[in-house]
Amino acid sequence: MADTLPNDTDEELMLRYGGGDLPAFRELYRRHREGLYRFVAWRSPRRAWVDEIVQDAWASLHAARASYQPQAAFRTWLYQMARNRLIDLLRQKEALWLGPEVAAEVPGDAASPQQSFEQKQQHALLHAAIALLPAEQKEALVLQQFSAMSIADIAVVTGVEAETVKSRLRYAMQKLRAQLDAASGKGVRA
């Protein structure tokens, strides 16, 4: 049964986990741990909260396993639990955004030192530009670009209409292009 796990959908795995199948949970965790962590890291204003929020999301999943009904994509449901926990923390702590220092580094391949340095500079520029986006635009962009969520799934996670998600993404991309062009000197015209 365990060798069928990679072929099962997330929803099938969650239903199996609800029935007590621990290997099904392990497969879900393997599939979603990094994406969930990145999503929370981009959204959380405090590095110290990231692990707590991710752990709480997995604990909430565990608590809800017996009553799980696949009404939305599993990943959407999981990310929504993490997002709700973050919102709870923000309300409790009345936190302010402190910066993108929690964003995960993108590992480079076997690049030369010069290429590696340039990649790090590009990543730093991108992270700084993303950090300047309004929260709603940043959230939509991170879900689409770093978590590969569809517009429909982003709408479910964020609780807004699909057209609103499209607008947020469009404005986010416009602002990113403008900031990156300005940073590279392309934004200066004679």
N, C-alpha and C positions, 0 to 999 in steps of 0.2 A: 504493500500500500504506500510506503514511503517514497518509492521510486516514481509514483504518479504525481507527487507534489509539484514538481516544476511545471507540469502541464495543466494543473488546476488553476481556475481563475481565483482572484483574491476573495471573491464572494463565496465560492465553494470552500476555500480554505477556512474562512471565518465560520461558516456553518459547521464544518468539521470540528473546528476548535471549540465551538459551542457545545458540541457533543462529547468533548473531552479529549480530542486528538491533539496532543501536545506537539508532535512534529508539524502539524498544520500551522500552529502558532509560530514555530521556529522559522518556517518558510515565509510567513507574512512579515515577520520581523526582519529577516534577511533582505526581503524585497524593498521594504519601506523605511528602514532605520536611517539611512543616509539622507534620503529626500526629506523626511520629516524633520530631521535635525537641521538641515540647511534652511528649510522653510521657517522654522522657529528662530534660528540664528539671525536670519535677515530681519525678522519682525521684532525681536525682543530688544528693548532698550538697554538691557543689562545682561552682560555675559553670564552672571551668576544664575540668572533665571532659566537659561536655555535647557540645561540638564533637567532641572526640576519640571519644566513644562513638558518636555519630551517624556520623561518618566511618568508624569501624571496622565499624559495621553495614552500611554501603553497600559497604565493601571486602569484607566476608564474603559479601555477596550476589553481588558480582562473582566472587569465587573459587569460589562454589558454582553458578554459572550453568549450567555444562555438565551437572551431575548433578542439577539441580533436578527434583523430582517433586512435583506438587501434591497432597500428602496432607492439608494443612490450608489454610485461606485464606492467600493470599500475605501479607496484612497481619499476620496472626497470626505467621507464620514470620519476617517481618522484625522485628517488635517483640520476638519471643523472642530473636533474635540480639542486639539492643541490650540487652535485659534481662540476658542471659548475660554480656555484656561488662561491664556495670555491676557485676554480682555479682563478676566476676573482679577488677575494680578495687577494690571494697570489701574483698575478702579480702586483696589485696596491700597496700593502704594502711591497713587497719584504721581507716577513716574514721568520723567522727561526723557526724550530721546537723547542718548549719549553718543551715538555714532555707530558706524558699521564695523567696529573692531571684532564683532562676533562672527562676521561672515567667513565661511570656510574658505581656506586657500584652495585654489585649483591646482592640483599637482601637475607639474610639467613632465614631459617625457625626457629622453636623453638629449637635451639641447646643450649647445655650447654655453659657456658662462655668459657671453654677450647676449645670446638669444634668451637665456634664462632671466637675465637682468631686464631686458626689454619686455618680456612677458610679465614680470612682476610689476614693472612700471605701468603697463597697460591695465593689468588687473587692479592696481591701486587707483588709477584714474576712473575705471569703470565703477569700482566700489564707491568711490567718493561721489561720482555723479548719481549713482543710484541712491545713496544716502540723502542727497538733496531733494529727491522727489517727495511730493506729498505722500502721506502714509497709504492712502487708498491706491494711488498709482503704483507705489512701490510694491504693495502686496500683490496686486494683479500681475505685475511684471515678473516678480519672483515666482509666483505660482505657474505662470505660463513658461517662462524661459528656463527656470532651474528645476521645476518639478514636472514639466511637460504636461500640465493640465489643460484640458480643453476649456473653451470659453464657458460652456454650459456647466462644467464642474467648478470653475472659479466662481460663477454666479451662485452656485449652491453653497460653497464654502463661505463666501462673503455676504450672502444674503441680499444680493441686489440682482436686478434684471441683467440679462445677457448684453443688451445694448449699452448699459452703464459700464459693464466690464470692457466692452469694445472701446468705448470713449476713454476710459482710464488708460487702457493700453496704448491707444493712439497718442494721447497727450504725453504719456510717459516716454514713448519712443521719440516724440518730437523734442522733448526737453533733454533727453539723453544725447541725441544727435547734436543739438545746439551746444551742450556743455562739452562734449567730446571734441567737436569741431573747434570750439573756442580754445580748449586746452592744447590742441595740436597746431593752433595758429591758422586754421582754415577759416575761422569765423571772422578774420580781419579782411575787410575789403577796401580797396582804394577808391 
